[in-house]
Amino acid sequence: MLSSYLETFTKKKPVSPQAVSSLSYVLTMYKLTEQQAARILTQVAKKQLGQDKKPASAGKLLFYGTHILKSKEAQVDLSPIRQMLASSYKVGGDMFVANSQKTMGEAAYKTAVAAAGKDAGDKLTPGWEVLGLDKETAQRLYDEVKKDGFVTGAQKLYGEKFFKEKEKEKEKGGKKEDEGEDTTPSGMVYECSECGYTMFPAKGREFKFLPDDFKCPECGASKDKFVDLSKMD
């Protein structure tokens, strides 16, 4: 049961301070030791990297395990995930995995800062400790998002109009009559294998229509780093 939950969790939930805290609570509810939890995370990651071909999801499990489990023994039991991810690169695998994990945490915090918005004032948005960031890094990321007007990477990609329309739909409890741009979901789901950023494009904005020089709005990864989750069982 827990394995199935973890598979769904990593596919549906983007990395965030709330996601780390939620998964930590779930593992506590199962009354697992840290080593037991680490071994289950590793088993699920092996499946994701093997038959399911989901490196981004396995990367998320490594991130969660690294920041939830504190004992040295548990961290050792998580090392196979790191090794498997590193082996997918021809050279410099350890460095790429380390950078990916770092980027994942930073991207998650920037999204949290943007979500909190300018009304939060100049006080650092909570959650940076949960994501494994030091205060200096958190301040730098906060200042970057503030400079951009508390706009997320996705908002930069799709534009403010798209998100305003989605909010109107939620408020009205259904789809708004089309007055211009179609915001109907396409059913496609794309995930960046470098940072775990997930895209749910509207019709007409499917990935194939994006330019070849498209970059992940969170970590800057190239278009070929995105995996089409909608084609996976």
N, C-alpha and C positions, 0 to 999 in steps of 0.2 A: 504493500500500500504506500509506504513512504517513498519507495523508488518511483512509483508512478506519479506521486505528488511532485517530486523533485523534477521529473521530466517536464511536467506541465508548467511548473513554477518558472523554470529557466526559459521556457519557450514564450510564455505569456507576459512575464514580469520583467521590465527593464531594471537594471541595477540602480538602486537608490538607497538612501539611508533607511527608509521605511522597509524596503525589501530585505535588507540585512537584518533589521530588528525582527521582522515577521518570521523569517526563516529560523533565526536564533530561538524564538519562542516555540516554534513547531518542534525543533529538535529537543528542546527542554520538555515539552509535553510527552514526547516518546520516551523520556527518562533514559536517554542514551548516554553512555560515557563519551568523552570527547573522541577517544580512539574509535569507538563503534561508529560514531557519526562520520568521522573522517573516512572510514572504510566504506560506508554506504555511499558517500559522495564520490569516492573513487570508482566504485562499481558502476554507478550511473554514468560517470564521465567516460569510462571505458566503452560503454554501450554507445554513447553519443558520438564518440570519436571513431568507433568501429562500424557497426552496421548502420547507424543512423546518420553518420557524416555531419555532425553538428558541432564543429569546433568552437563556435561562439558560445553555445550553451555549456560546453565543457569548461570553457574559460570562465564563465559566470560561476560555475560550481567551485572552481579553484579560488576565485575571488571571495565568494561567500565563506568557504572553509577557512581561508587564510585569515579573515577578519572576524570570524565568529569563534573559532577554536583557538585557544591560547596555549595549550600544553605543547611541549617539544615533541612528545610522542605522537600527538595528533598531526602536527605539521609534517613529521616524517611520513606518516601514513598518507598524506596528501601529495607527497612528492611524485608518485607515479603519474598523476594528472599533468604536472608541470613537465615531466619528462616526455610524455606522449605528445603534448602540444609542441614542445621544442623539436621533436623528431619530424614534425610536418614541414620544417624549414630545412633547406639544403645546407645552409651555413648560418651560424649565429643564432641558433634556435633559442638558447637560454636568454639572450639579450632581447630578442623579439617578444618572448613571452613576458619578460619583466616589464618591458615598455608597454605592452598591451594591458597588463594588469594595472600599471600606473595610470595609463590613459583612461581605463574603465572607471577608476575611482574619481579622477578629476572631472571627467565628463558627467558623471552622476551628480557630483556636487554642483557643477555649473547649472545643470538642469534644476536642481533643488533651489538654487539661488534665484533663478529666473522665475520659478513657480511662486516663490515667496513674494517676489515683486518689490517695487520701490517703496511700498508702504511699510516694509520691515525696517526702514531707516538704515543707519550705517552699522548696526550691530551684525556681526557675522551670522549667517543663516545656520541653525543647528544641523548637525549631521556629519560634519567634517571628521570628527573623531571616529565615528562608526565606520567611515570609509577609509580609515587608516591614513588620513592626511595630517600633516603638522599645521600649526596655526599660521605659520608664514605662508605656506602654500595655499591654505584656505583663503587668506586675505588677498593674495595675488589673484586667485580665481574669482573671488567676489568682486574685486575692483574691475576685472576684465568684463564681467557680466554687467556690472553697473554702468561702465563706459558705453556698452552697447545698448543701454536703455532697458535692461532686464529682459532681453529677448533670447529665446532658446534657439539652438541650431535649427530645429525643425521649423520654427517661425520664420527664420531667415530663408530657408529653402522654399517653403510654400507661400509665405507672405501672410500679413496680418488678416487679410480678407478671409482666407480659408478658415482660420481659427475662430474668427468672429462668427462666421456662418455656422460652424460646428457648435459654438456656445448657444446660438439662437435656437438651433435644433433641439439641444438638450432642454432648454428652458420651456419650449413648446411641447416637449414630450414626443417628438417625432420629426420626420423630415420636413423641412421648410420648402414651400413651393419655389421652384427654381426661378431666380430672377437674373441669372447670369451664369457664373461659373458653377459647374457641376461638382458638388462635394460628396457625391455618393461613393462609398468605399468600393474599391475594385475587387476586394477579396484577396489581393496579393499581400504578402508579408515578407519584408526583406530585413535581414539582420546583418550588421557589420561584424565580421569575424575577428576584427581587431579590438573593438571596444564594446560590442554587444548592443550598439544603438539599433533600435528597431523602427522600421518605416511601414506605415499602413497607407499607401497612396490612394488618392481618389481616382475615379475613372478618368482616363485621359492623362493621368500623371504616372502611369505604370513605368517601371524601371527602364523598359526598353526605349522609352521616349526621352530619357535623360541623356545629356551629351556624354561622349566618351571620356571627357575630362572631369566628369562629376566626382566630387569628393564627399566623404562622410562629413556631415555638418558638425559632428562632435569631435572626431579625432583626425580628420583629414585623409583617411584611408581611401585608396582608389576604388573605382566602381567595381572592379573584379574581386574585391574583398567581401562583397555582399553575397549572402546566401539566400536563396528563395525558399523560405520555410513553408510556403503554401503548397509546395510540391512534395513535401515530406510527410510521411504517415505519422 
